[in-house]
Amino acid sequence: MRKGSDDHLVLNIDSGSDHSVVAAESDAKGHVFKSLNTSGLIPRQGKLIADRLDSIWVSGGQLLMRRPGARLGLMAYTFFMHLWLLGVIL
């Protein structure tokens, strides 16, 4: 027969400011995403645009994790754009 554990988890629930609450989403690999709306950097008028940018950012990141060809294509694109920019400057 197994003996139960005496360890307990205590959570301190404080009704303080909303900035102390971190809204983070985690995917299967443990990457954490904090939305722009909860970061406190976006004014009230830009919440809709920030939410749209967040959704594009997350779906783009998931696409790049699932498709290695897309990752390679993006790396090649940025490499050639840097070469082109270097050629234009020099």
N, C-alpha and C positions, 0 to 999 in steps of 0.2 A: 504494500500500500504506500502511495506517495504522500508525502507531507506537504501541505499547502504553504505558500510563501507569505511571510509577514510584511513584505514590502508593499507600500501603498504610494499611489501617485496623488499629489496634492496640486490642484490648479487654483491659482489666484485669479478670480474674475473681478476685474476692476471696471467701473463704468466711467473711466477717464475719457480722454479725447479719442477721436476716431483715428488719429495718426499713430496711436500706439498699437492699433490692430493692423497686422500685416496680412494682406490678402494675397496669398501665393498659391499658384496651381503647380502641381508636379506631374510630370508625365511618367511613363513606365521606367525610364532610365534614370530618374531622379533629378532631372533638370528642373529648376524652379523658375517660374515666370511671375513677375510682379507687374500688374497692369499699370498703365500710365495714370489712370484715374485714382488709384490708391496711393500713388507716389507723392501727391500733393504739389506736383509741378505744373499741372494743367489747370487753367482757370475754368470757372463754371461754364462759360460759353463754348469751350473747346472740348467738352466731354464726349460729344457724339463723334467728332473727328478722331479723338484719341482712342475711343473704343474701336473704331473702324481700323485704325492703324495697328492696334494691338492684335486684332483678329487676323489681319494680313500677315503680320510678323510671325504669329504662332503657326498659321497654316503654311507659310513659306518655310519655316524651320522644320516642320514635320515633313514637308515634301523633300527637303534636302537630306533629311535623315533617312528617308525611305528609298530614295533614288540616287545611287552613286553616280549615274550618268549626268544627272542634273547638277550634282556637286562639281563634277569634273568640268562640265560646260561653263558653270559660273566662274570657276577658277581660271579657265582659259580666257573667258571674256574679260575678266579684270586684268589678267596678264597682258593681253593685247591692247586694252585701253591704256594701261600704264605705258606700254611701249609707244603707242601713238602719241600720248601726251608728252612723253620725253622727246620724241621726234619733233613735235610742234614747238616745244620750248627751245630746243637746241637748234 
